[in-house]
Amino acid sequence: MIRLMQASDLAAVSQIENLVQTHPWTKNQFEESINSHVSTVIEQDHQVLGFCILQPVVDEANLLLMAIHPSQQGKGLGYQLLDESIALLKNNPVQIFLEVRESNKAAIALYEKSEFHQIDLRKNYYPKPEGGREHAIIMVKTCGDDFSKLFK
């Protein structure tokens, strides 16, 4: 089941974040996202398996953060979570943007399956745990028929 994130989910969400990110968000940042963004979780048997945070901005949106528990990755949960989270956006975005580490091939494949494509590269954007920096791939998804209406 995919639903809006609640305060009672914060411990599970923070745990997943700490397992998958080299520079994780704080529990406070997640708490703030509940009120200011479209923050969702995917759960099975009353256990949170992943989360997605989308930031609506006028007629666009930004995918700020998304993760699935490592033990549940590769089962299609991320695709389902992203698709249903986007459907919950009330601003009907024309485009959705995201940034992803160049080395995160699994996430890039997921985003491409979800019809995102690369539009740019931010050089030396993400810090690496062992030092140095890594490029970020900027991707975009064009949504629905609204985009084609812009050019009529």
N, C-alpha and C positions, 0 to 999 in steps of 0.2 A: 504494500500500500504506500502511496505517495501522498504526503500531507504537508501542511505548513509546519515549520519548526516551532517548537514551544520551549519555554524556559526549562522544562523538565528534560529536554533532549540535550542540554548543553554539555553535560558530563560525557555522554556517548560521542557527541560530535567532536568535542575537544580531544577525546582519546583517538578517534580516527585521524583527525588532523595531525596529531603528534606522531602517529605511525607512518604517515605518508609524506609529510612535508619536512624539508630541511630547515625552513624558517616559518614555523606554524603561527597561525593567528592565535590570539589570546582568547580566553573564555569571555572576557569583556567585549572583545570585538564581535564575537558571535552573538552575544546578548544584544548589542547595538543593532546588528543586522536583522534581528527578528522584527524590530520596529521600523527600520528604514529601508529594507529591501524585500524582495520576494525570496524568502529563505524556506527551503523545503527539505524534507528528509524522506528516505525510503526505508521502510521497516517491514520485517517479517517476524511473525510470532512475537510481537511486542518488543523486538530488538532493532535498534537503529543500525542500518548497514551502510548508510551513506548520506550525503547532504549536497545541496546545490544552493548557491547564493547568486541571484541575479539582481542587478541594479537598473531599474527603469530610469531613463533620462529622456524626457520629452517624447519623441517618436522613435527612440532607439533603446537599446539595453546593453549592459555589459555583464558578461559572465565573470564574476569576481573570483569565485572559488567553487570547486567541486571535488568530491572524493568519495570513493567506495572503500570500505574496509578491505585490507589486503587479502584476507581469506575469502572474500566474495568477488574479487575482481575476475573478469573474463567470463562472466555469466550473463552479460547483457543488461545488468542492473543500471550501469552508468548511462547507457543509451536511453533506457526507459525513463530514468530519473530526469535526464536533460530534456527529453521530449515533453514530458508531462509538466515539468517546471516552466518551460517556455510557454506552454498553453495557459498557465496561470497568470501570465503577465497581462495586466488590465490596460496597458497603454498601447496594445497592438503594434509592437515595434516594426519599423520598416527593415531595420538591420539590427543584428546582435553581434557584438565584438567580444573578443577574448585574446588573451596572451597566454602562451604556453611555452615551457622550456623546450628548446630545440632537441634535447636528448629524450624527452618524454614521448617516445614513439607510440606507446599504447594510447595515450590521450589524444595525440594527433590523429591516429586512426579512428578513434571514437568520434572526434569532431568532424572529420571528413565524412564518416558514415552519416552524421547528422546534418550534412550539407553545408558545413563551413569550408572555406577555402582560404589559403594564405594570401594576404595582401601586402605584407611588409615584414620587415625584420628589425628588431631593436637590438643593436649590437651591445654585448657586455651588460645586459640588463639584470639578470638574476645572479646573486652570489652563489658560488659553489661551496659545499661543506668543507672541501679540502683546500679552499682558497681559490682565488681567481674569479672569473665571471663567465656567464653563459648567455648566449643569444636567446631572445624571446621571439617566437614566431607570432605575428599578429594575424588573426583569422577573423573572418566575417561570414555571417549567414544572412542572406536576403530572405525576408519572410513574406509569405502570402502574395496576394494580388496587389496589395497597396503599393509596392515598389513600382509596378508597371504603370500605375495610375499617375505617377509623378511625371511621366514623359508623354502624356496624352494632351 
